[in-house]
Amino acid sequence: MDMRSNVFEVTSMPDPGTRYCKVGRTHCFYFNKDGVPLITIGPHWPMMCITGFLLLLIAGIFLGYICPKVGNADLIVGCLIFSITLYFFFATALINPGIVIMSTQMKSRGDFNSSMEKICTECNVIREDFTEHCKKCRVCVEEYDDHYSLLGKCVGKNTVKHFYGLLICALCMLVFIVTSLFFRFKDKL
């Protein structure tokens, strides 16, 4: 399908009461009263599912096999770290990163013609400062950081704090796993 013939469909707001709408290549679910999607799943959702599955698999194997042999304190700390990591992963992967939808802009601004020089040529929305177009998702995202295929979508204004939390927790998880393995196998070294 030609991208130009799909432009208005991509940026227009869903009918009232709709729980699903596809914006660009992003699947949007559950909208607030202003028509902004609350949950979004990006075009690389299979990678997000694989990443989530691998996180759960690693947590299950590690917490079920290694931690009980090291001690109960490690099991409790491990469960806490893995739980927080999974929270940040799913929050980053599911929360709307800040997708810009034209009809919500029209309601909030009222004047469409004053910013003609800032209109995105790909999706026909008004681009504020720090708003960029993601070519993979085919949407404009406020305070766009980057598109992360392992998360399945972009990171933007609404998800960047969760993303940084995910990075910090993943680092803590790595340190925890390495130190637990060291203490588990230190007698064999």
Phi and psi restraints in degrees (value plus and minus 20) as a CYANA .aco file:
   2 ASP   PHI     -87.5   -47.5
   2 ASP   PSI     112.1   152.1
   3 MET   PHI     -81.9   -41.9
   3 MET   PSI     -58.5   -18.5
   4 ARG   PHI     -84.8   -44.8
   4 ARG   PSI     -55.5   -15.5
   5 SER   PHI     -94.0   -54.0
   5 SER   PSI     -33.7     6.3
   6 ASN   PHI    -124.6   -84.6
   6 ASN   PSI     -14.8    25.2
   7 VAL   PHI     -80.8   -40.8
   7 VAL   PSI     -70.5   -30.5
   8 PHE   PHI     -88.5   -48.5
   8 PHE   PSI     -56.1   -16.1
   9 GLU   PHI     -82.8   -42.8
   9 GLU   PSI     -56.3   -16.3
  10 VAL   PHI     -86.9   -46.9
  10 VAL   PSI     -60.3   -20.3
  11 THR   PHI    -121.4   -81.4
  11 THR   PSI     -29.0    11.0
  12 SER   PHI     -99.2   -59.2
  12 SER   PSI     137.2   177.2
  13 MET   PHI    -102.7   -62.7
  13 MET   PSI     126.6   166.6
  14 PRO   PHI     -90.0   -50.0
  14 PRO   PSI     143.9   183.9
  15 ASP   PHI     -83.2   -43.2
  15 ASP   PSI     129.2   169.2
  16 PRO   PHI     -77.6   -37.6
  16 PRO   PSI     119.1   159.1
  17 GLY   PHI      69.0   109.0
  17 GLY   PSI     -27.8    12.2
  18 THR   PHI     -91.9   -51.9
  18 THR   PSI     118.5   158.5
  19 ARG   PHI    -125.1   -85.1
  19 ARG   PSI     -29.0    11.0
  20 TYR   PHI    -160.7  -120.7
  20 TYR   PSI     120.8   160.8
  21 CYS   PHI    -176.2  -136.2
  21 CYS   PSI     123.6   163.6
  22 LYS   PHI    -120.7   -80.7
  22 LYS   PSI     101.1   141.1
  23 VAL   PHI    -133.8   -93.8
  23 VAL   PSI      95.0   135.0
  24 GLY   PHI      44.0    84.0
  24 GLY   PSI    -144.7  -104.7
  25 ARG   PHI    -127.6   -87.6
  25 ARG   PSI      -5.6    34.4
  26 THR   PHI    -122.5   -82.5
  26 THR   PSI     112.6   152.6
  27 HIS   PHI    -108.9   -68.9
  27 HIS   PSI     102.6   142.6
  28 CYS   PHI    -133.3   -93.3
  28 CYS   PSI     115.9   155.9
  29 PHE   PHI    -148.8  -108.8
  29 PHE   PSI     127.5   167.5
  30 TYR   PHI      32.3    72.3
  30 TYR   PSI      89.3   129.3
  31 PHE   PHI    -127.7   -87.7
  31 PHE   PSI     124.7   164.7
  32 ASN   PHI     -98.6   -58.6
  32 ASN   PSI    -198.0  -158.0
  33 LYS   PHI     -85.0   -45.0
  33 LYS   PSI     -40.0     0.0
  34 ASP   PHI    -109.8   -69.8
  34 ASP   PSI     -20.5    19.5
  35 GLY   PHI      66.9   106.9
  35 GLY   PSI      -7.1    32.9
  36 VAL   PHI    -110.2   -70.2
  36 VAL   PSI     109.1   149.1
  37 PRO   PHI     -88.2   -48.2
  37 PRO   PSI     119.9   159.9
  38 LEU   PHI    -110.0   -70.0
  38 LEU   PSI     -57.2   -17.2
  39 ILE   PHI    -139.3   -99.3
  39 ILE   PSI     111.6   151.6
  40 THR   PHI    -153.2  -113.2
  40 THR   PSI     123.8   163.8
  41 ILE   PHI    -146.2  -106.2
  41 ILE   PSI     104.5   144.5
  42 GLY   PHI     -97.0   -57.0
  42 GLY   PSI     157.8   197.8
  43 PRO   PHI     -88.6   -48.6
  43 PRO   PSI     -41.0    -1.0
  44 HIS   PHI    -119.3   -79.3
  44 HIS   PSI      19.6    59.6
  45 TRP   PHI     -80.6   -40.6
  45 TRP   PSI     -49.7    -9.7
  46 PRO   PHI     -82.3   -42.3
  46 PRO   PSI     -56.4   -16.4
  47 MET   PHI     -86.6   -46.6
  47 MET   PSI     -57.5   -17.5
  48 MET   PHI     -81.7   -41.7
  48 MET   PSI     -62.6   -22.6
  49 CYS   PHI     -84.6   -44.6
  49 CYS   PSI     -62.1   -22.1
  50 ILE   PHI     -84.4   -44.4
  50 ILE   PSI     -64.0   -24.0
  51 THR   PHI     -81.7   -41.7
  51 THR   PSI     -66.1   -26.1
  52 GLY   PHI     -81.8   -41.8
  52 GLY   PSI     -61.5   -21.5
  53 PHE   PHI     -83.0   -43.0
  53 PHE   PSI     -63.6   -23.6
  54 LEU   PHI     -84.7   -44.7
  54 LEU   PSI     -58.7   -18.7
  55 LEU   PHI     -81.1   -41.1
  55 LEU   PSI     -65.4   -25.4
  56 LEU   PHI     -85.2   -45.2
  56 LEU   PSI     -58.5   -18.5
  57 LEU   PHI     -85.1   -45.1
  57 LEU   PSI     -67.6   -27.6
  58 ILE   PHI     -80.8   -40.8
  58 ILE   PSI     -65.0   -25.0
  59 ALA   PHI     -82.1   -42.1
  59 ALA   PSI     -64.4   -24.4
  60 GLY   PHI     -83.2   -43.2
  60 GLY   PSI     -67.0   -27.0
  61 ILE   PHI     -84.7   -44.7
  61 ILE   PSI     -66.8   -26.8
  62 PHE   PHI     -87.2   -47.2
  62 PHE   PSI     -67.5   -27.5
  63 LEU   PHI     -92.0   -52.0
  63 LEU   PSI     -49.9    -9.9
  64 GLY   PHI    -104.8   -64.8
  64 GLY   PSI     -45.7    -5.7
  65 TYR   PHI    -133.2   -93.2
  65 TYR   PSI     -70.6   -30.6
  66 ILE   PHI    -100.4   -60.4
  66 ILE   PSI     -72.3   -32.3
  67 CYS   PHI     -79.5   -39.5
  67 CYS   PSI     -62.2   -22.2
  68 PRO   PHI     -81.5   -41.5
  68 PRO   PSI     -46.0    -6.0
  69 LYS   PHI    -103.4   -63.4
  69 LYS   PSI     -35.0     5.0
  70 VAL   PHI    -112.7   -72.7
  70 VAL   PSI     -65.2   -25.2
  71 GLY   PHI     141.0   181.0
  71 GLY   PSI     142.1   182.1
  72 ASN   PHI     -87.5   -47.5
  72 ASN   PSI     -53.6   -13.6
  73 ALA   PHI     -82.8   -42.8
  73 ALA   PSI     -60.8   -20.8
  74 ASP   PHI     -84.0   -44.0
  74 ASP   PSI     -57.2   -17.2
  75 LEU   PHI     -84.3   -44.3
  75 LEU   PSI     -62.8   -22.8
  76 ILE   PHI     -86.8   -46.8
  76 ILE   PSI     -67.3   -27.3
  77 VAL   PHI     -83.1   -43.1
  77 VAL   PSI     -61.7   -21.7
  78 GLY   PHI     -81.7   -41.7
  78 GLY   PSI     -64.9   -24.9
  79 CYS   PHI     -81.0   -41.0
  79 CYS   PSI     -60.7   -20.7
  80 LEU   PHI     -84.5   -44.5
  80 LEU   PSI     -68.8   -28.8
  81 ILE   PHI     -83.1   -43.1
  81 ILE   PSI     -66.0   -26.0
  82 PHE   PHI     -85.6   -45.6
  82 PHE   PSI     -57.9   -17.9
  83 SER   PHI     -84.0   -44.0
  83 SER   PSI     -64.8   -24.8
  84 ILE   PHI     -86.1   -46.1
  84 ILE   PSI     -59.7   -19.7
  85 THR   PHI     -81.6   -41.6
  85 THR   PSI     -65.2   -25.2
  86 LEU   PHI     -84.3   -44.3
  86 LEU   PSI     -58.3   -18.3
  87 TYR   PHI     -78.5   -38.5
  87 TYR   PSI     -71.0   -31.0
  88 PHE   PHI     -85.0   -45.0
  88 PHE   PSI     -55.5   -15.5
  89 PHE   PHI     -82.9   -42.9
  89 PHE   PSI     -72.2   -32.2
  90 PHE   PHI     -90.3   -50.3
  90 PHE   PSI     -51.8   -11.8
  91 ALA   PHI     -84.8   -44.8
  91 ALA   PSI     -64.7   -24.7
  92 THR   PHI     -86.2   -46.2
  92 THR   PSI     -59.4   -19.4
  93 ALA   PHI     -96.4   -56.4
  93 ALA   PSI     -41.8    -1.8
  94 LEU   PHI    -133.6   -93.6
  94 LEU   PSI     -47.8    -7.8
  95 ILE   PHI     -92.9   -52.9
  95 ILE   PSI     123.3   163.3
  96 ASN   PHI     -78.8   -38.8
  96 ASN   PSI     102.8   142.8
  97 PRO   PHI     -93.7   -53.7
  97 PRO   PSI     -31.7     8.3
  98 GLY   PHI     102.5   142.5
  98 GLY   PSI      19.2    59.2
  99 ILE   PHI     -85.2   -45.2
  99 ILE   PSI     112.5   152.5
 100 VAL   PHI    -111.2   -71.2
 100 VAL   PSI     105.6   145.6
 101 ILE   PHI    -137.7   -97.7
 101 ILE   PSI     110.7   150.7
 102 MET   PHI     -76.8   -36.8
 102 MET   PSI     -66.6   -26.6
 103 SER   PHI     -86.1   -46.1
 103 SER   PSI     -49.6    -9.6
 104 THR   PHI     -93.0   -53.0
 104 THR   PSI     -49.9    -9.9
 105 GLN   PHI     -87.9   -47.9
 105 GLN   PSI     -61.3   -21.3
 106 MET   PHI     -82.5   -42.5
 106 MET   PSI     -58.6   -18.6
 107 LYS   PHI     -86.1   -46.1
 107 LYS   PSI     -63.6   -23.6
 108 SER   PHI     -98.1   -58.1
 108 SER   PSI     -52.5   -12.5
 109 ARG   PHI    -116.9   -76.9
 109 ARG   PSI     -59.6   -19.6
 110 GLY   PHI      59.0    99.0
 110 GLY   PSI     -52.2   -12.2
 111 ASP   PHI    -133.9   -93.9
 111 ASP   PSI      89.3   129.3
 112 PHE   PHI    -107.3   -67.3
 112 PHE   PSI     -50.5   -10.5
 113 ASN   PHI    -100.1   -60.1
 113 ASN   PSI     -33.1     6.9
 114 SER   PHI     -93.3   -53.3
 114 SER   PSI     -38.4     1.6
 115 SER   PHI    -142.6  -102.6
 115 SER   PSI      20.2    60.2
 116 MET   PHI     -81.0   -41.0
 116 MET   PSI     -47.3    -7.3
 117 GLU   PHI     -94.9   -54.9
 117 GLU   PSI     -33.7     6.3
 118 LYS   PHI    -125.6   -85.6
 118 LYS   PSI       0.0    40.0
 119 ILE   PHI    -104.4   -64.4
 119 ILE   PSI     112.0   152.0
 120 CYS   PHI     -89.3   -49.3
 120 CYS   PSI     108.7   148.7
 121 THR   PHI     -94.1   -54.1
 121 THR   PSI     -38.9     1.1
 122 GLU   PHI    -104.3   -64.3
 122 GLU   PSI     -63.5   -23.5
 123 CYS   PHI    -144.5  -104.5
 123 CYS   PSI     -12.7    27.3
 124 ASN   PHI      39.1    79.1
 124 ASN   PSI      16.8    56.8
 125 VAL   PHI    -132.4   -92.4
 125 VAL   PSI     137.1   177.1
 126 ILE   PHI     -97.3   -57.3
 126 ILE   PSI     104.0   144.0
 127 ARG   PHI    -116.0   -76.0
 127 ARG   PSI      94.5   134.5
 128 GLU   PHI     -95.0   -55.0
 128 GLU   PSI     156.8   196.8
 129 ASP   PHI     -81.0   -41.0
 129 ASP   PSI     121.8   161.8
 130 PHE   PHI      47.8    87.8
 130 PHE   PSI      -5.9    34.1
 131 THR   PHI    -119.3   -79.3
 131 THR   PSI     109.4   149.4
 132 GLU   PHI    -150.4  -110.4
 132 GLU   PSI     137.2   177.2
 133 HIS   PHI    -112.2   -72.2
 133 HIS   PSI     111.0   151.0
 134 CYS   PHI    -115.6   -75.6
 134 CYS   PSI      98.3   138.3
 135 LYS   PHI     -89.9   -49.9
 135 LYS   PSI     -47.0    -7.0
 136 LYS   PHI     -97.6   -57.6
 136 LYS   PSI     -58.9   -18.9
 137 CYS   PHI    -109.8   -69.8
 137 CYS   PSI     -39.3     0.7
 138 ARG   PHI      40.5    80.5
 138 ARG   PSI      22.5    62.5
 139 VAL   PHI    -160.6  -120.6
 139 VAL   PSI     139.4   179.4
 140 CYS   PHI    -112.9   -72.9
 140 CYS   PSI     118.0   158.0
 141 VAL   PHI    -145.5  -105.5
 141 VAL   PSI     110.3   150.3
 142 GLU   PHI     -87.6   -47.6
 142 GLU   PSI     116.8   156.8
 143 GLU   PHI      27.9    67.9
 143 GLU   PSI      29.3    69.3
 144 TYR   PHI     -77.7   -37.7
 144 TYR   PSI     108.1   148.1
 145 ASP   PHI    -117.3   -77.3
 145 ASP   PSI     -82.6   -42.6
 146 ASP   PHI    -192.6  -152.6
 146 ASP   PSI     149.0   189.0
 147 HIS   PHI    -119.9   -79.9
 147 HIS   PSI     103.1   143.1
 148 TYR   PHI    -133.4   -93.4
 148 TYR   PSI      91.0   131.0
 149 SER   PHI     -84.8   -44.8
 149 SER   PSI     -52.4   -12.4
 150 LEU   PHI     -86.2   -46.2
 150 LEU   PSI     -45.5    -5.5
 151 LEU   PHI    -111.4   -71.4
 151 LEU   PSI     -35.1     4.9
 152 GLY   PHI      68.6   108.6
 152 GLY   PSI     -21.8    18.2
 153 LYS   PHI    -184.5  -144.5
 153 LYS   PSI    -189.9  -149.9
 154 CYS   PHI    -102.5   -62.5
 154 CYS   PSI     138.0   178.0
 155 VAL   PHI    -132.0   -92.0
 155 VAL   PSI     110.1   150.1
 156 GLY   PHI    -162.4  -122.4
 156 GLY   PSI    -176.7  -136.7
 157 LYS   PHI     -70.3   -30.3
 157 LYS   PSI     -64.8   -24.8
 158 ASN   PHI    -103.9   -63.9
 158 ASN   PSI     -34.2     5.8
 159 THR   PHI    -139.7   -99.7
 159 THR   PSI     -23.4    16.6
 160 VAL   PHI     -85.5   -45.5
 160 VAL   PSI     -56.3   -16.3
 161 LYS   PHI     -87.1   -47.1
 161 LYS   PSI     -60.0   -20.0
 162 HIS   PHI     -84.6   -44.6
 162 HIS   PSI     -57.7   -17.7
 163 PHE   PHI     -84.8   -44.8
 163 PHE   PSI     -64.6   -24.6
 164 TYR   PHI     -84.4   -44.4
 164 TYR   PSI     -57.4   -17.4
 165 GLY   PHI     -81.3   -41.3
 165 GLY   PSI     -59.9   -19.9
 166 LEU   PHI     -82.3   -42.3
 166 LEU   PSI     -64.3   -24.3
 167 LEU   PHI     -82.9   -42.9
 167 LEU   PSI     -64.1   -24.1
 168 ILE   PHI     -84.8   -44.8
 168 ILE   PSI     -64.4   -24.4
 169 CYS   PHI     -86.9   -46.9
 169 CYS   PSI     -56.5   -16.5
 170 ALA   PHI     -84.7   -44.7
 170 ALA   PSI     -58.6   -18.6
 171 LEU   PHI     -85.3   -45.3
 171 LEU   PSI     -64.6   -24.6
 172 CYS   PHI     -81.0   -41.0
 172 CYS   PSI     -59.8   -19.8
 173 MET   PHI     -83.4   -43.4
 173 MET   PSI     -62.8   -22.8
 174 LEU   PHI     -82.6   -42.6
 174 LEU   PSI     -66.9   -26.9
 175 VAL   PHI     -81.3   -41.3
 175 VAL   PSI     -62.7   -22.7
 176 PHE   PHI     -82.5   -42.5
 176 PHE   PSI     -65.0   -25.0
 177 ILE   PHI     -83.2   -43.2
 177 ILE   PSI     -65.9   -25.9
 178 VAL   PHI     -83.3   -43.3
 178 VAL   PSI     -65.7   -25.7
 179 THR   PHI     -87.9   -47.9
 179 THR   PSI     -58.2   -18.2
 180 SER   PHI     -85.1   -45.1
 180 SER   PSI     -61.7   -21.7
 181 LEU   PHI     -84.7   -44.7
 181 LEU   PSI     -58.6   -18.6
 182 PHE   PHI     -80.0   -40.0
 182 PHE   PSI     -68.8   -28.8
 183 PHE   PHI     -90.0   -50.0
 183 PHE   PSI     -48.0    -8.0
 184 ARG   PHI     -90.2   -50.2
 184 ARG   PSI     -59.8   -19.8
 185 PHE   PHI    -132.3   -92.3
 185 PHE   PSI      -4.8    35.2
 186 LYS   PHI     -85.2   -45.2
 186 LYS   PSI     -48.0    -8.0
 187 ASP   PHI     -90.5   -50.5
 187 ASP   PSI     -44.9    -4.9
 188 LYS   PHI    -109.6   -69.6
 188 LYS   PSI     -25.3    14.7
